[in-house]
Amino acid sequence: PPPRSRVRGSLGDALRETMLEEEGEEAQYHDDAEGVKMERVGRDQPFWIELQEDAVVPDLLDGMSPEALCLATDLTGKKGLYGRVDEALNLVLETIGLPDGQEQIETQDDPDGSEVPAVADMLSTISKKAECYTVITLRDKQIWAVGLGDKARSRLLAAKVALTASLALNYMQETGVAVDFSNMAAWSELMQEIEGSYEQVG
């Protein structure tokens, strides 16, 4: 069959596009009654997913780690995270030696689960409601993350937070040195939470 069509762009393009979103836009949910699952993914609570070995993935995820950090938000809490995500991302990119890394970041918004269905399939195992999400990648590090939210801006910011935290965690695992978030209390707390959750998954 022909490859699934995709529309993806740079981080800057995605940010500009989300600014055009109407405030009244609502997420499209679909019931899934199989098994016992949460009503929807908890907000502002990072968690990990791992794609199945036989999952069909688009070019965007080709060669990426099977694990990804996910984060859902409605942008009603933890403003210290989302409000300082660009600052945190730049700090991490400088620390890991990729000062121009933002130019390498790619995003794929997938509000209906049609562009990266492997992620939708995985999320459907934990939530009764289908979530709108954005996938974000940094190919140089083979790291990707997922942001979930009803609005495009919410899920893009969540994706950026998740990617930034993933890069920081990967750097610490490789070097034994933590990114210095000492002046960013919300980010320090997030990293502690993510480190703990990753150890539990591992």
HELIX and SHEET records of a PDB file:
HELIX    1   1 LEU A   11  THR A   18  1                                   8    
HELIX    2   2 ASP A   59  LEU A   61  5                                   3    
HELIX    3   3 LYS A   79  TYR A   82  1                                   4    
HELIX    4   4 VAL A   85  THR A   95  1                                  11    
HELIX    5   5 GLY A  101  GLN A  104  5                                   4    
HELIX    6   6 PRO A  117  LEU A  123  1                                   7    
HELIX    7   7 ARG A  139  LYS A  141  5                                   3    
HELIX    8   8 ALA A  152  THR A  175  1                                  24    
HELIX    9   9 ALA A  185  VAL A  201  1                                  17    
SHEET    1   A 6 GLY A   9  SER A  10  0                                        
SHEET    2   A 6 ILE A 105  ASP A 110 -1                                        
SHEET    3   A 6 TYR A 133  LEU A 138 -1                                        
SHEET    4   A 6 ILE A 143  LEU A 148 -1                                        
SHEET    5   A 6 GLU A  67  ALA A  72  1                                        
SHEET    6   A 6 PHE A  47  GLU A  50 -1                                        
END                                                                             
